[in-house]
């Protein structure tokens, strides 16, 4: 098969044992080549950086990680939080969040996912949380009155609900439950920091997600938790490296990038936790950053609207988190 022209290449698709790296134009082309070369159930990943693809194809990925990766230095924080939400147009009554919190004095992080769903025709919404083992916590229900008289809590605010509730829940655990003062919160949605900056302004629909988020931040401030920049908000670009990103944007997700790559890995993981709860598909070749952390272990799952299958996907998502945590004796964990 001929090598594609450089300007057409999106990623370097490869697989272990692919001697002499070939620059395939797309996933299907690489998959066909891999199967032709005897790779059963071929699922070739794509790498933006050639040197990383070469290391993987030669079976030297662990050595590459060990040589180039620099763990995130979190010494000045009491906790490092990663949170993200998910929402699907297929079911506008359902949203979710996933969160992972690393604490300075604890070996294992706190892991949680949650669904928020309209019930009773939108007159109420229910919150169901699942802990790190996937065990269901007690369901909570709250009344809601739409400003339009026809929408539910989730269907009215849509994707913002999971994102904002994930941030709120994370800060509740860190501040109200554990009384921590120095927290780094990493997210990928503009509204997280925006709500913080505008927390005094409650000129929004009373009771909706944005209102609740700002009201909650006001309460934290009254309790003394937002003083002296105790909570640092850090926004990163979301998830996989896109084909149309410039070289500078792609560079920030290289394994050796100390500042951004560790955050990109965990941003992927909380996104996967959230997507599993809403039944959105995860494809191996698309979730680029976390795949590069655990290329051999990372597996995807199909989209589903079935509640039981969503729970199965959510358990699988937690397994992925555990595999990242165990990789190279915890190399991807923040270093306090």
N, C-alpha and C positions, 0 to 999 in steps of 0.2 A: 504493500500500500504506500502511495506516495506521501511524503511529508507535506502538510499544508503550508501555504504561504504565511509568513510570520504575522502579517497584519490581520489575518483572518483568525488566528488562534485565540481562543477564549481561555482555555486552561490546558495544562499538560495532564491528560488522562493516562493513567498507568496502572500497573499491578505488580505484585512481587514476582520476580523472575523475568520481567520484561527487559531483557538485556538490549542495550542500545535504545535509548529513549526515543520514542516516536511521538511527534506532536500532533495528536488527533484533534480534529476540529470540534467534535461534540461527543457527548456521552454515548449515544447509540453507535457511532462509528467505532469508538474504542471498545465498547462491549462486544460488538461483532468480531473485532480483531482478537479480543481476549478469548472468546469462545472458540475461534478458529485455531488458536494456539493451545487448546486443551484446558482452558479455565472453565470448569463447570460452575453454573450459577454465577457467571461473571458479573461483578458489580464494581467496575473500575472507578476509583475516585479521581477528581480533578484537582490539580495543584496550580496555583497562579505562578509560583516561583519554581524555576527549573531545578535548582539545587535541591529543593525539598522533594520534588518528584523523583529525582535520581536516588536520593537516600532511601525513599520508600521502596522503589522498584528493586533496589539491591538488598533489601531486607535489613537495612541499617538505620531504621527510623529511631529506635531507642537511643542509639549512639548519637544521632543527629540532635535529638532533644537534649541529651546530657551535655553535649558540647556547646549548644547555642542558646538554650533557654535560660532566662534569668527570672527567678521567682519574684513576685511582687512584694516589695518591702512595705509592711503594714505596721511597723513598730510604733507609730505615733497614734494609732487608733485602738479603741476598746473593742470595736466591732467593724467588720466590713460586710456590707449588705449588697446582694444582687437580687433584683426583682424585675419581673416583666409580666405583661398581661396578654390575653388572647381573646379574639372575637371572630366569629364567622358569620358571613352573610346568609348562610344556610339556616341558621337558627338565631334570629335576632333577639331571642329572649334569654340567651345563655352567653356568659362571659366567664373569664377565669383569671387567676394569677398563679405564678410560681415564685418562690423565694428561697434563697440560700443565705444563711447568715453565719459568718465565721466570728467566733468570740476569742478574745485574746487569751483567756485562761482555760479554754476548753479544747480538747483534742478533736472532737467531732463537731461539725457544723450543724445548725438547726435547719431542717428542710421541711417545707410545707407547700402544698398546692391547695387550690380552693376553687369551687364553682359558685357563681352568683347567678341566680335565675329568677325570672319573673314567674309568679304563680297566681292562680285565681284571676286569670285574665288581666294581669298587670296591677291588681289592687294590692298585691304584696310581692316582696321578693325574699328569696331564701338564700342563706349562705351555708355552705357545707365545706368544712376544712378537712384536709387529710394530712396526717403527720408524716414524718420521714419514713415510716414503715408502711405507709399507705392506709393506715387505720383511720376510719371515719370518726370525726369528732361530732358532738351533738349538733344537730341542725338548728339554725337560728332563723326566725322569720320576722320581717318588719313591714309595716303598712307603707303604702306609697300612693300619693294622689298626683296624677299627671297634670301638668300645666295645660295640656291639650285635651285632657279627659279621655284619651284613647290609647295612650302609650304606657308601657310599664317602665320600671326603674332602669332596667338594662336596655330595653329597646329604645328608650329616649336618649340616653347618653352613649350607648353602644360601647365602642372600644375603650373609651375613657374609664369606664367603671373598673375593669380588671386592673388596669395600670395604676389608677389612683388608690384602689383598695389594697393592692399589693404593697405600695409605699406606706400607706397608713398602718397596715398590719405589721410591717417590718419595724417601723418606728415605735409602735406600741410595745412590741416585744423588747426592743433595745432600751427605750426610755422609761416607759411606765412600769414594765414588768421587772426589768433588771437594773434600772436607774443608772444606765451608762451615760457618759457625758461626751465622749469623742467617737463619732460614728462617720464612716464613709459610706454613702449610699450611691450605688452605680445603677444607672437606668438608661433607657434609650428613647423615652418619650418626652417631648418638650414640656408638657403640662406638669410634670413632677416639680421642676425647679420654678416654673412659672407660678404655680399655686403657692409655693413657698414665698416667692418674692411679693406676691399680691395677697398674702394671707389676711391682711387687715380689711380687704375689700370683699364683703359678702353680698355685693350687688349682683347676685346670680340667682338662679331658681332655687328657692329654699327647699332643701331636702335632696337635691340631686347630688351626683358624685362629686362635682367640683365644689359645691357648697360644703358638703361633709368633710372633704379633704382640708379646705381652708379653716373650717371651724375647729377641726382636730389640731391643726398646726397652731392656732391661737391658744388652744388649751395647753399644748406643750410649752408654748412661750410663757404663759402664766405660771406654769410649774417650774420655770427656770431652765428648760432644756435647750433653748435656741440661743443662749448667750455665748459670746466669744467664739463664734463660728464653731460651735460644738458639733454641728451636723454639716458635713461637707457633701454637696451634691455634685456628682460627676457624670456627665452625659457622654456616652460613646455611640458610635455608629452601630446600627443594629445588624447583627448576625453575619451571614455569609458575604464574602467579597463578591460584589456584582461584576458582571462582565464589562460593564461600561464605566467602571471606576478608573480614575487616573492612576498613574504609577505611585504618586504620593499616598493616595488612599489605600492602595493595595499594600504598600510598604508597611503601614502601621500594624498590619496583622501578621507580619512575619514572626516566626517562632522566637527569634532573637530580640524582638522588640519588648523591652522590659515594661514599658508603661502601658501599652494597650493590649498586647496579646493575652495575658492572663485574664483581663476583664472580658475580652471577646469570648473566651472559652466559657466562662460562667454566665455571661449574658445569653449565649446559646442554650446553656443547660436550663436556666429558668424559663426561657422561651419554650423549650421542649416540654418542661413540666406543665406549663400553661396550655400548650397546644394539645397535649394528651387529654386534658380535661375537657376541651371543647371538641375533640374528635378530628382535628386537622391533621393531615398527613405529614409525616416527616420522611424525607428522602435522603438517603445516605450521601449522595453526591452533592446535595444542596447545602447542607449544614456544615459549612466549610471549616469554621474555626474549631469547633469541638471535635470534629472528625480528626483534625490534625493532632489533637491531644491523644486520642485513643483510636487510631485507624483500624486496628485489628478487631476491636471490640464494638465499634459503633455500628449499630443496625437501626434501620428505620422502621416505620409502621404505617399502615394505610389509613386513609380517612375513614371515619365511621360516625354514624349518628346513633348507634346502639349504645345505651348506657353501660351495659356489662363490658362491651368491647373497649369503651373509653377507659374503664377502670383497669382493664388488662394493659392497655397502652400506658396508663399512668404508672403502673407497677414497673413496666419496662423502662420508662423514663427515669424512675428512681434508681434502677439498676445501672443506668448509664452514669448517673451522678456518682454512685459508689465506685464505679470503675475509674472515673477521673480522679477521685479522691485517693484511690489506692495506687495510681500510676506512679511508678518510680519512687515509692515510699513517700507519697504526698508531695511531689515536686510542684504540683499545680496549686497547692494551697497557699494562701497569703502567709508571709513570714512575719510573725509578731515579735 
